[in-house]
Amino acid sequence: MSSVKKVLMAPQGPEFSQLVQGYWRLGAWNMDPQARLSFLKQHVEMGITTVDHAAIYDAGHCETLFGEALRLDPAMRSKIEIVSKFGINGIEQTVGEKRVSHYDSSKQAILTSTENSLKRLGVEQLDALLVHRPDFLMDADQVADAFGELQQSGKVKHFGVSNFTASQFDLLQSRLDKPLITNQVEINPINFSALEDGTCDQLQQYRVRPMAWSCLAGGGIFSEQTDQARRLRGALTELADELGADSIEQVVFAWVLKHPSNPVGLIGSGKIERVKEAVAALALQMNTEQWYRVWVASKGFAVP
Ligand SMILES: NC(=O)c1ccc[n+]([C@@H]2O[C@H](COP(=O)([O-])OP(=O)(O)OC[C@H]3O[C@@H](n4cnc5c(N)ncnc54)[C@H](OP(=O)(O)O)[C@@H]3O)[C@@H](O)[C@H]2O)c1
């Protein structure tokens, strides 16, 4: 199996692997620290060197579990790029007094959340820090101020956003000296609103790669019993046959990665066999008509 290549995320941005291992579901994988380390080493061996975390994943527990594994072999740190996110709940500031889940992108919340992520992961620096979700109360100057401080102190190398609209992206970018390196958004054949609402157009325009989350719709592609999901499974099965793919997972990853905004694809499974399915997708050559067959199956009607 060929190795997953590294790609430039944005002008002046970092290089990430074209497939990124997501660690949101790590708590459910029931792995001991050694198994977690072994899983990490196996995907790094395939070239999947970038890992995705967030402060909110299992209220910090996912980062703690990952950090525990990394401490077993500290040399692994230099072989990976770690992405984390801040901004949901302001959980660190409000433990014991939190009334509702909320977003907090105040300067102090960003600094505290990042500090806690670094501690849990047991590392000195994040390769990238993303705003997890747009905060209605986001003051772009404060965010820029926090980013500047984190970069100056060497705690974070690059910055990006997640689930931002095109205008929210432009607002924050207007206060920064360096390009945001990504907008991490949901892209899959069940939900491709990022392809329709201008999000991916903007990223293509700026030559910034999206990080596509839930490429398999959180497993919904396989399990949902809606007409849409049934139509999709039919089309994907037919395409798997045509493309010589071993599974419909491979076809879905190929479909997501074909978009000209050049997404990197996030993998959500903790099963190494399923990680290999995503890697195998990189070898598939999907043509334009085949891409649209998935579009038509998802919509349930032909292109106008
Ligand atoms: N920025 C954001 O707001 C945001 C939101 C969501 C996710 N993310 C990131 O994106 C990453 C990926 O998201 P995701 O976990 O939703 O990805 P996903 O690949 O769409 O979904 C993964 C789920 O699909 C299941 N699955 C995979 N292959 C399957 C198959 N052949 N049959 C049945 N089920 C299958 C997996 O189960 P198994 O574990 O059993 O394989 C897992 O539960 C996350 O880890 C996180 O890092 C970011």
PDBQT file of the ligand as one rigid body, heavy atoms in Angstrom, charges set to zero:
ROOT
HETATM    1  N1  LIG A 401     -14.981  20.163  13.505  1.00  0.00    +0.000 N 
HETATM    2  C1  LIG A 401     -16.087  19.534  13.844  1.00  0.00    +0.000 C 
HETATM    3  O1  LIG A 401     -17.092  20.156  14.230  1.00  0.00    +0.000 OA
HETATM    4  C2  LIG A 401     -16.117  18.043  13.785  1.00  0.00    +0.000 A 
HETATM    5  C3  LIG A 401     -17.341  17.354  13.945  1.00  0.00    +0.000 A 
HETATM    6  C4  LIG A 401     -17.324  15.955  13.867  1.00  0.00    +0.000 A 
HETATM    7  C5  LIG A 401     -16.116  15.281  13.635  1.00  0.00    +0.000 A 
HETATM    8  N2  LIG A 401     -14.951  15.981  13.524  1.00  0.00    +0.000 N 
HETATM    9  C6  LIG A 401     -13.664  15.293  13.293  1.00  0.00    +0.000 C 
HETATM   10  O2  LIG A 401     -13.820  14.412  12.202  1.00  0.00    +0.000 OA
HETATM   11  C7  LIG A 401     -13.419  13.095  12.583  1.00  0.00    +0.000 C 
HETATM   12  C8  LIG A 401     -14.228  12.090  11.796  1.00  0.00    +0.000 C 
HETATM   13  O3  LIG A 401     -15.615  12.250  12.077  1.00  0.00    +0.000 OA
HETATM   14  P1  LIG A 401     -16.527  10.977  12.223  1.00  0.00    +0.000 P 
HETATM   15  O4  LIG A 401     -16.006  10.121  13.315  1.00  0.00    +0.000 OA
HETATM   16  O5  LIG A 401     -17.938  11.412  12.300  1.00  0.00    +0.000 OA
HETATM   17  O6  LIG A 401     -16.196  10.255  10.814  1.00  0.00    +0.000 OA
HETATM   18  P2  LIG A 401     -16.983   9.207   9.929  1.00  0.00    +0.000 P 
HETATM   19  O7  LIG A 401     -15.929   8.442   9.201  1.00  0.00    +0.000 OA
HETATM   20  O8  LIG A 401     -18.015   9.890   9.125  1.00  0.00    +0.000 OA
HETATM   21  O9  LIG A 401     -17.745   8.272  10.966  1.00  0.00    +0.000 OA
HETATM   22  C9  LIG A 401     -17.064   7.351  11.750  1.00  0.00    +0.000 C 
HETATM   23  C10 LIG A 401     -18.090   6.370  12.248  1.00  0.00    +0.000 C 
HETATM   24  O10 LIG A 401     -18.517   5.573  11.145  1.00  0.00    +0.000 OA
HETATM   25  C11 LIG A 401     -18.410   4.220  11.502  1.00  0.00    +0.000 C 
HETATM   26  N3  LIG A 401     -18.030   3.428  10.312  1.00  0.00    +0.000 N 
HETATM   27  C12 LIG A 401     -16.943   3.566   9.540  1.00  0.00    +0.000 A 
HETATM   28  N4  LIG A 401     -16.925   2.624   8.554  1.00  0.00    +0.000 NA
HETATM   29  C13 LIG A 401     -18.048   1.882   8.748  1.00  0.00    +0.000 A 
HETATM   30  C14 LIG A 401     -18.602   0.776   8.064  1.00  0.00    +0.000 A 
HETATM   31  N5  LIG A 401     -18.003   0.221   7.008  1.00  0.00    +0.000 N 
HETATM   32  N6  LIG A 401     -19.769   0.272   8.515  1.00  0.00    +0.000 NA
HETATM   33  C15 LIG A 401     -20.397   0.811   9.587  1.00  0.00    +0.000 A 
HETATM   34  N7  LIG A 401     -19.914   1.878  10.285  1.00  0.00    +0.000 NA
HETATM   35  C16 LIG A 401     -18.741   2.413   9.859  1.00  0.00    +0.000 A 
HETATM   36  C17 LIG A 401     -17.296   4.174  12.521  1.00  0.00    +0.000 C 
HETATM   37  O11 LIG A 401     -17.451   3.026  13.326  1.00  0.00    +0.000 OA
HETATM   38  P3  LIG A 401     -16.150   2.219  13.851  1.00  0.00    +0.000 P 
HETATM   39  O12 LIG A 401     -15.488   3.108  14.855  1.00  0.00    +0.000 OA
HETATM   40  O13 LIG A 401     -16.778   0.993  14.432  1.00  0.00    +0.000 OA
HETATM   41  O14 LIG A 401     -15.292   1.921  12.677  1.00  0.00    +0.000 OA
HETATM   42  C18 LIG A 401     -17.522   5.452  13.295  1.00  0.00    +0.000 C 
HETATM   43  O15 LIG A 401     -18.505   5.263  14.310  1.00  0.00    +0.000 OA
HETATM   44  C19 LIG A 401     -13.630  13.057  14.099  1.00  0.00    +0.000 C 
HETATM   45  O16 LIG A 401     -12.825  12.088  14.732  1.00  0.00    +0.000 OA
HETATM   46  C20 LIG A 401     -13.207  14.455  14.484  1.00  0.00    +0.000 C 
HETATM   47  O17 LIG A 401     -11.805  14.506  14.591  1.00  0.00    +0.000 OA
HETATM   48  C21 LIG A 401     -14.943  17.344  13.565  1.00  0.00    +0.000 A 
ENDROOT
TORSDOF 0
